[in-house]
C-alpha cells in the first residue's frame, strides 16, 4: 500500500504490505481452530486414541507461531521523507530500525526488471554509490504508483532492463 501525506513542508511516502487480516482477526481464527481441533482431539482421546493429543497441540502451536510471524512481517513499514534538499528513508516495524539520508538532487530511482515475468521489478533509491531497496513487498500496480509519486517529487527514474539503462 502506498500512501502520501504532506506535513509542514515535507512530503511523506509511506509503504506498507497489504494486510488482509490484523492481529485481532488472526487470533480469532486461531481460537476458532483451537476449539474445533480440541473437540476432535478430546473425542479421539476419549475413544482411546490418546496419542493424538500431543500432535494436535503441536499443530496448534505451529499454526499460532506462523500466524504471529506473518502478522509481524505485515507490520513492516518504509517511510520516504522528502524535505526540500534532503531525502530520508526509514525502515522498521513499529519504529524505525534503519535510516538513510541522501541529498535529493543527487538521488535517482533505479528500476531493475525482475528475472521472471510475473514478479514485480526491484526498485531502489541510489545516491553517492549507496543503493537502498524500497517497496520489496509491493505489487505491480503499487510499484507503478510509487514510481509516479517519486517522479512527481522530482526524482530521476532509471529503468535498467534488458535493453540497457533508460532514463525517464
C-alpha positions as CSV (number, residue, x, y, z in Angstrom):
1,X,0.0,0.0,0.0
2,X,1.4,3.4,-1.0
3,X,0.1,6.5,0.9
4,X,1.3,10.1,0.6
5,X,0.9,12.9,3.0
6,X,2.2,16.4,3.4
7,X,3.4,17.6,6.8
8,X,4.9,21.0,7.4
9,X,6.5,21.4,4.1
10,X,7.6,17.8,4.0
11,X,6.2,15.1,1.7
12,X,5.9,11.6,3.3
13,X,5.5,8.5,1.1
14,X,4.6,5.6,3.3
15,X,4.9,2.0,2.0
16,X,3.2,-0.9,3.8
17,X,2.4,-4.5,2.8
18,X,-1.2,-5.4,2.1
19,X,-2.9,-6.9,5.2
20,X,-6.0,-9.0,4.7
21,X,-6.3,-9.6,8.4
22,X,-5.0,-7.8,11.5
23,X,-3.7,-9.5,14.7
24,X,-7.1,-9.5,16.4
25,X,-8.7,-11.3,13.4
26,X,-5.8,-13.8,13.2
27,X,-6.2,-14.5,17.0
28,X,-10.0,-15.1,16.5
29,X,-9.2,-17.5,13.6
30,X,-6.7,-19.3,15.8
31,X,-9.2,-19.6,18.7
32,X,-11.8,-21.0,16.4
33,X,-9.4,-23.6,15.0
34,X,-8.2,-24.3,18.6
35,X,-11.7,-25.0,19.8
36,X,-12.5,-27.2,16.8
37,X,-9.3,-29.2,17.0
38,X,-9.6,-29.5,20.8
39,X,-13.1,-31.0,20.5
40,X,-11.9,-33.5,17.8
41,X,-8.7,-34.4,19.8
42,X,-10.7,-34.9,23.0
43,X,-13.2,-37.2,21.2
44,X,-10.3,-39.3,19.9
45,X,-8.7,-39.3,23.4
46,X,-11.9,-40.5,25.0
47,X,-12.2,-43.2,22.4
48,X,-8.8,-44.5,23.4
49,X,-6.5,-42.8,20.9
50,X,-4.8,-40.5,23.4
51,X,-1.7,-40.2,21.3
52,X,-3.4,-37.6,19.1
53,X,-3.3,-35.0,21.9
54,X,0.4,-34.1,21.6
55,X,0.2,-33.9,17.8
56,X,-2.9,-31.7,18.0
57,X,-1.2,-29.4,20.5
58,X,1.9,-29.2,18.3
59,X,-0.2,-28.4,15.3
60,X,-2.0,-25.6,17.1
61,X,1.3,-24.2,18.5
62,X,2.9,-24.2,15.0
63,X,-0.2,-22.6,13.5
64,X,-0.2,-19.9,16.1
65,X,3.5,-19.2,15.6
66,X,3.0,-19.0,11.8
67,X,0.1,-16.5,12.2
68,X,2.2,-14.4,14.5
69,X,5.2,-14.4,12.1
70,X,3.1,-13.4,9.1
71,X,1.4,-10.7,11.1
72,X,4.8,-9.4,12.3
73,X,6.1,-9.3,8.7
74,X,3.0,-7.5,7.5
75,X,3.7,-4.7,10.0
76,X,6.9,-3.7,8.2
77,X,6.8,-0.1,7.0
78,X,9.0,2.1,4.9
79,X,8.8,5.9,5.1
80,X,10.4,8.1,2.5
81,X,10.6,11.7,3.7
82,X,11.3,14.5,1.1
83,X,12.2,17.7,2.8
84,X,13.5,20.2,0.3
85,X,17.1,19.3,-0.3
86,X,17.2,16.1,1.7
87,X,15.6,12.7,1.4
88,X,15.4,10.2,4.2
89,X,14.4,6.5,4.1
90,X,13.2,4.8,7.4
91,X,12.6,1.1,7.6
92,X,11.2,-0.9,10.5
93,X,8.4,-2.4,12.5
94,X,6.6,-0.2,15.0
95,X,9.5,2.2,14.9
96,X,12.4,3.0,12.5
97,X,15.2,0.4,12.7
98,X,17.3,1.7,9.9
99,X,17.7,5.2,8.4
100,X,19.4,6.5,5.3
101,X,19.8,10.2,4.4
102,X,20.5,11.4,0.8
103,X,20.7,14.7,-1.0
104,X,17.6,14.9,-3.2
105,X,19.3,16.3,-6.3
106,X,21.9,13.5,-6.2
107,X,19.4,10.8,-5.8
108,X,17.9,8.7,-8.5
109,X,15.4,5.8,-8.7
110,X,16.7,2.6,-10.2
111,X,14.2,0.1,-11.6
112,X,15.6,-3.4,-12.3
113,X,13.5,-5.8,-14.3
114,X,12.6,-9.0,-12.4
115,X,14.0,-12.3,-13.7
116,X,10.5,-13.8,-14.1
117,X,7.6,-12.2,-16.0
118,X,5.1,-12.3,-13.1
119,X,7.4,-10.8,-10.5
120,X,7.4,-7.1,-9.9
121,X,10.5,-5.1,-10.7
122,X,13.0,-4.2,-8.0
123,X,13.1,-0.5,-7.1
124,X,15.9,1.2,-5.2
125,X,17.0,4.7,-4.4
126,X,20.6,5.4,-5.4
127,X,22.9,8.2,-4.2
128,X,26.6,8.6,-3.8
129,X,27.3,5.0,-4.5
130,X,24.8,3.7,-2.0
131,X,21.7,1.8,-3.0
132,X,18.6,1.2,-0.8
133,X,15.9,-1.2,-1.9
134,X,12.3,0.1,-1.4
135,X,8.9,-1.5,-1.8
136,X,10.0,-5.1,-1.9
137,X,6.6,-6.2,-0.8
138,X,4.6,-4.1,-3.3
139,X,2.8,-5.5,-6.3
140,X,2.9,-4.2,-9.9
141,X,0.2,-1.6,-9.6
142,X,1.5,-0.3,-6.3
143,X,5.1,0.0,-7.7
144,X,3.7,1.9,-10.7
145,X,2.0,4.3,-8.3
146,X,5.2,4.6,-6.2
147,X,7.3,5.4,-9.3
148,X,4.8,8.1,-10.4
149,X,4.9,9.6,-6.9
150,X,8.7,9.7,-6.9
151,X,8.7,11.2,-10.4
152,X,6.3,13.9,-9.1
153,X,8.8,14.7,-6.4
154,X,11.4,15.4,-9.0
155,X,13.5,12.3,-8.7
156,X,15.0,10.8,-11.9
157,X,13.9,7.3,-12.7
158,X,16.4,4.9,-14.5
159,X,15.0,1.7,-16.0
160,X,17.7,-1.0,-16.1
161,X,16.0,-3.6,-18.3
162,X,17.3,-6.0,-20.9
163,X,17.6,-3.2,-23.5
164,X,20.1,-1.3,-21.3
165,X,19.6,1.7,-19.0
166,X,16.9,4.2,-19.9
167,X,16.3,7.5,-18.1
168,X,12.8,8.9,-17.7
